Amino acid sequence: MYNSCSPFEMVLYTNSLLSEKDLMSYLYLFGAIVFEVTGTLLLPISNNFTKILPSTGLTVCYLISFYFLTFAIKTIPIVIVYATWAGLGISLVALLSYLFFDQALQWQAIVGLFFIVIGVTLVNSFSTTH
């Protein structure tokens, strides 16, 4: 495991609670979230799948997202993968929709998003199924 690591990677792995395999799974999960959010943000741009480039882009993003999820669930329990993927995805889509599409966020929605983040944090923190 450490033979081909740089000194930085060696410090990262030896001081981490995650193994190299777990770390890669979380990186795949993060990638899946990024691609899912990107695909979702392309939905309004595709204009009900009438524009070929955004429609192709969102389809490819969703496929890559699910492909990355298959690697994430190899070492991370599916309940954690799904809670993290859905919770962070919802939060990011809401924030980026506000920034890029000028969609309003009511204070109630912001409170709800806060509770989603708290819920994802609790699921990840207290999961004993690793």
TORKOL-4160 file (C-alpha; in steps of 0.2 Angstrom, whole numbers, padded with zeros to 4 digits, m for minus):
130
<pt num="1" X="0000" Y="0000" Z="0000"/>
<pt num="2" X="0014" Y="0012" Z="0004"/>
<pt num="3" X="0027" Y="0007" Z="m0008"/>
<pt num="4" X="0021" Y="0018" Z="m0022"/>
<pt num="5" X="0015" Y="0032" Z="m0012"/>
<pt num="6" X="0022" Y="0049" Z="m0011"/>
<pt num="7" X="0027" Y="0056" Z="0006"/>
<pt num="8" X="0011" Y="0067" Z="0006"/>
<pt num="9" X="0000" Y="0051" Z="0002"/>
<pt num="10" X="0009" Y="0041" Z="0015"/>
<pt num="11" X="0005" Y="0054" Z="0029"/>
<pt num="12" X="m0013" Y="0055" Z="0022"/>
<pt num="13" X="m0016" Y="0037" Z="0024"/>
<pt num="14" X="m0006" Y="0034" Z="0040"/>
<pt num="15" X="m0015" Y="0048" Z="0049"/>
<pt num="16" X="m0032" Y="0045" Z="0042"/>
<pt num="17" X="m0046" Y="0034" Z="0049"/>
<pt num="18" X="m0050" Y="0029" Z="0031"/>
<pt num="19" X="m0041" Y="0015" Z="0022"/>
<pt num="20" X="m0035" Y="0019" Z="0004"/>
<pt num="21" X="m0049" Y="0009" Z="m0002"/>
<pt num="22" X="m0062" Y="0019" Z="0008"/>
<pt num="23" X="m0054" Y="0035" Z="0003"/>
<pt num="24" X="m0056" Y="0030" Z="m0016"/>
<pt num="25" X="m0074" Y="0025" Z="m0012"/>
<pt num="26" X="m0078" Y="0042" Z="m0005"/>
<pt num="27" X="m0069" Y="0051" Z="m0020"/>
<pt num="28" X="m0080" Y="0041" Z="m0031"/>
<pt num="29" X="m0095" Y="0046" Z="m0021"/>
<pt num="30" X="m0090" Y="0064" Z="m0022"/>
<pt num="31" X="m0088" Y="0062" Z="m0041"/>
<pt num="32" X="m0105" Y="0054" Z="m0042"/>
<pt num="33" X="m0113" Y="0069" Z="m0033"/>
<pt num="34" X="m0104" Y="0082" Z="m0045"/>
<pt num="35" X="m0110" Y="0073" Z="m0060"/>
<pt num="36" X="m0128" Y="0071" Z="m0054"/>
<pt num="37" X="m0129" Y="0089" Z="m0049"/>
<pt num="38" X="m0122" Y="0094" Z="m0066"/>
<pt num="39" X="m0134" Y="0083" Z="m0075"/>
<pt num="40" X="m0148" Y="0090" Z="m0065"/>
<pt num="41" X="m0143" Y="0108" Z="m0068"/>
<pt num="42" X="m0143" Y="0104" Z="m0087"/>
<pt num="43" X="m0162" Y="0099" Z="m0086"/>
<pt num="44" X="m0169" Y="0116" Z="m0088"/>
<pt num="45" X="m0156" Y="0121" Z="m0101"/>
<pt num="46" X="m0161" Y="0105" Z="m0112"/>
<pt num="47" X="m0178" Y="0113" Z="m0114"/>
<pt num="48" X="m0188" Y="0096" Z="m0112"/>
<pt num="49" X="m0174" Y="0087" Z="m0121"/>
<pt num="50" X="m0177" Y="0098" Z="m0137"/>
<pt num="51" X="m0159" Y="0104" Z="m0137"/>
<pt num="52" X="m0147" Y="0090" Z="m0142"/>
<pt num="53" X="m0131" Y="0096" Z="m0133"/>
<pt num="54" X="m0138" Y="0099" Z="m0116"/>
<pt num="55" X="m0149" Y="0083" Z="m0117"/>
<pt num="56" X="m0134" Y="0073" Z="m0122"/>
<pt num="57" X="m0123" Y="0081" Z="m0108"/>
<pt num="58" X="m0136" Y="0078" Z="m0094"/>
<pt num="59" X="m0138" Y="0059" Z="m0100"/>
<pt num="60" X="m0119" Y="0057" Z="m0100"/>
<pt num="61" X="m0118" Y="0065" Z="m0083"/>
<pt num="62" X="m0131" Y="0054" Z="m0075"/>
<pt num="63" X="m0123" Y="0038" Z="m0083"/>
<pt num="64" X="m0106" Y="0043" Z="m0076"/>
<pt num="65" X="m0114" Y="0047" Z="m0059"/>
<pt num="66" X="m0122" Y="0030" Z="m0057"/>
<pt num="67" X="m0106" Y="0022" Z="m0064"/>
<pt num="68" X="m0096" Y="0030" Z="m0050"/>
<pt num="69" X="m0110" Y="0025" Z="m0037"/>
<pt num="70" X="m0106" Y="0007" Z="m0041"/>
<pt num="71" X="m0088" Y="0010" Z="m0035"/>
<pt num="72" X="m0093" Y="0019" Z="m0020"/>
<pt num="73" X="m0105" Y="0005" Z="m0013"/>
<pt num="74" X="m0091" Y="m0007" Z="m0014"/>
<pt num="75" X="m0084" Y="m0002" Z="0003"/>
<pt num="76" X="m0097" Y="0011" Z="0009"/>
<pt num="77" X="m0114" Y="0005" Z="0015"/>
<pt num="78" X="m0128" Y="0009" Z="0003"/>
<pt num="79" X="m0137" Y="0019" Z="0016"/>
<pt num="80" X="m0123" Y="0031" Z="0019"/>
<pt num="81" X="m0120" Y="0032" Z="0000"/>
<pt num="82" X="m0138" Y="0036" Z="m0004"/>
<pt num="83" X="m0140" Y="0048" Z="0011"/>
<pt num="84" X="m0124" Y="0058" Z="0006"/>
<pt num="85" X="m0128" Y="0057" Z="m0013"/>
<pt num="86" X="m0146" Y="0063" Z="m0011"/>
<pt num="87" X="m0143" Y="0075" Z="0003"/>
<pt num="88" X="m0128" Y="0084" Z="m0004"/>
<pt num="89" X="m0136" Y="0083" Z="m0021"/>
<pt num="90" X="m0152" Y="0092" Z="m0016"/>
<pt num="91" X="m0142" Y="0105" Z="m0006"/>
<pt num="92" X="m0130" Y="0109" Z="m0021"/>
<pt num="93" X="m0144" Y="0109" Z="m0034"/>
<pt num="94" X="m0154" Y="0122" Z="m0023"/>
<pt num="95" X="m0138" Y="0133" Z="m0020"/>
<pt num="96" X="m0133" Y="0132" Z="m0038"/>
<pt num="97" X="m0150" Y="0135" Z="m0045"/>
<pt num="98" X="m0151" Y="0151" Z="m0034"/>
<pt num="99" X="m0135" Y="0157" Z="m0041"/>
<pt num="100" X="m0136" Y="0152" Z="m0059"/>
<pt num="101" X="m0155" Y="0152" Z="m0063"/>
<pt num="102" X="m0161" Y="0166" Z="m0050"/>
<pt num="103" X="m0173" Y="0154" Z="m0042"/>
<pt num="104" X="m0179" Y="0160" Z="m0025"/>
<pt num="105" X="m0175" Y="0151" Z="m0009"/>
<pt num="106" X="m0187" Y="0155" Z="0005"/>
<pt num="107" X="m0181" Y="0154" Z="0023"/>
<pt num="108" X="m0191" Y="0139" Z="0026"/>
<pt num="109" X="m0182" Y="0130" Z="0011"/>
<pt num="110" X="m0165" Y="0136" Z="0019"/>
<pt num="111" X="m0170" Y="0128" Z="0036"/>
<pt num="112" X="m0175" Y="0112" Z="0027"/>
<pt num="113" X="m0158" Y="0111" Z="0018"/>
<pt num="114" X="m0150" Y="0114" Z="0034"/>
<pt num="115" X="m0159" Y="0099" Z="0042"/>
<pt num="116" X="m0154" Y="0089" Z="0027"/>
<pt num="117" X="m0136" Y="0092" Z="0030"/>
<pt num="118" X="m0138" Y="0089" Z="0048"/>
<pt num="119" X="m0146" Y="0072" Z="0044"/>
<pt num="120" X="m0133" Y="0067" Z="0032"/>
<pt num="121" X="m0120" Y="0071" Z="0045"/>
<pt num="122" X="m0128" Y="0061" Z="0058"/>
<pt num="123" X="m0130" Y="0046" Z="0046"/>
<pt num="124" X="m0112" Y="0047" Z="0042"/>
<pt num="125" X="m0106" Y="0050" Z="0060"/>
<pt num="126" X="m0115" Y="0036" Z="0069"/>
<pt num="127" X="m0115" Y="0023" Z="0056"/>
<pt num="128" X="m0108" Y="0007" Z="0063"/>
<pt num="129" X="m0110" Y="m0004" Z="0047"/>
<pt num="130" X="m0092" Y="m0001" Z="0041"/>
